[in-house]
Amino acid sequence: MLFSIIIPIYNRAHTLPKCLDSIIVQEFEDFECILIDDGSKDNSLEVCKEYAVKDSRFKVFHKQNGGVSTARNLGLEKAKGEWIVFVDSDDRILSNHLAQFKNMFDQNKDIDIVFCGLQYEGGINHPAHTYKQNVFIGKEQIKKMFAETDVLQYMCACDRSYRKKIVDKYLIRFDTSLPISEDRLFCYKVLKYVSGTAMSAYATYVINESDNNSLSRRILASDICVNRYSKLSIGMKELIEEYQIFDDKIISFWTYNFDILKQAIQSFYNVKGSIFDAAQSQRKFMQQYFDFVFYKKIRTIPAVEEYMSNQ
């Protein structure tokens, strides 16, 4: 089996049929579709079972509610395909989604992750995001990818295909303590170990933007912000060290990291108490989580120096 498609599901009975119908009509048919019902309270599980009856490639698993990361991790445990593809239960994929991935890694066996473009529907008039078709083999080429593409701005789990043996060899899983940015951290971990990457020119993953209850749109509690910064800053530094990105190419990593640092610092003002208590909490946070040694190493890089002078 070539592909394992993993779909985490929680209370998505109204969007599931459109999502699963887009799976059924894939031009490339050698796949399994693993449906993880994460303790849904609507009839999502029944919808999953209906599709499993109609198509033996659909496999249904039910678990107690634990969040999207626990559901995806269970999917990774159950997956038997050579390549992993994630699809969210309110999104859909175009019919050539799997075929484009296969075409890319058929051309080069050193590829361990393939990126594709994104389309959007159900929300504002959001333009599609696409890549120029390309292949990057070896550390220097992957470093070039970070610098010359906007891939670091699209660190979501679903617009790509992952070679499963990389995920298994290094026991890469989603961090269940992160309710936000867990997909970025997962991608950081995978990218640390790949031998090569590729980009497809097709935008075949379609994001449903009609959900206005996204966690990313809410004001986050300080403990969430602190945990996110702690985990993502470590992941960032490991990736930078792996590829020795100690030049202007570092800036795409640093701008995201500094943004979540600011969010963590500002979040203390959302906690009940005086402004003095917030300031004290900020100092403790910086002492515990900010890597001053690493910052001293990168702060004189021209791109970082210019960016920080404007903050």
Secondary structure as GFF3:
##gff-version 3
##sequence-region A 1 311
A	DSSP	beta_strand	3	9	.	.	.	ID=ss1
A	DSSP	alpha_helix	16	24	.	.	.	ID=ss2
A	DSSP	beta_strand	31	38	.	.	.	ID=ss3
A	DSSP	alpha_helix	44	54	.	.	.	ID=ss4
A	DSSP	beta_strand	58	63	.	.	.	ID=ss5
A	DSSP	alpha_helix	68	78	.	.	.	ID=ss6
A	DSSP	beta_strand	83	86	.	.	.	ID=ss7
A	DSSP	beta_strand	92	93	.	.	.	ID=ss8
A	DSSP	alpha_helix	97	107	.	.	.	ID=ss9
A	DSSP	beta_strand	113	121	.	.	.	ID=ss10
A	DSSP	beta_strand	134	137	.	.	.	ID=ss11
A	DSSP	alpha_helix	139	148	.	.	.	ID=ss12
A	DSSP	three_ten_helix	151	153	.	.	.	ID=ss13
A	DSSP	beta_strand	160	163	.	.	.	ID=ss14
A	DSSP	alpha_helix	164	169	.	.	.	ID=ss15
A	DSSP	alpha_helix	182	191	.	.	.	ID=ss16
A	DSSP	beta_strand	196	208	.	.	.	ID=ss17
A	DSSP	three_ten_helix	215	217	.	.	.	ID=ss18
A	DSSP	alpha_helix	222	243	.	.	.	ID=ss19
A	DSSP	three_ten_helix	248	250	.	.	.	ID=ss20
A	DSSP	alpha_helix	251	267	.	.	.	ID=ss21
A	DSSP	three_ten_helix	268	270	.	.	.	ID=ss22
A	DSSP	alpha_helix	275	289	.	.	.	ID=ss23
A	DSSP	alpha_helix	292	298	.	.	.	ID=ss24
A	DSSP	alpha_helix	302	309	.	.	.	ID=ss25
###
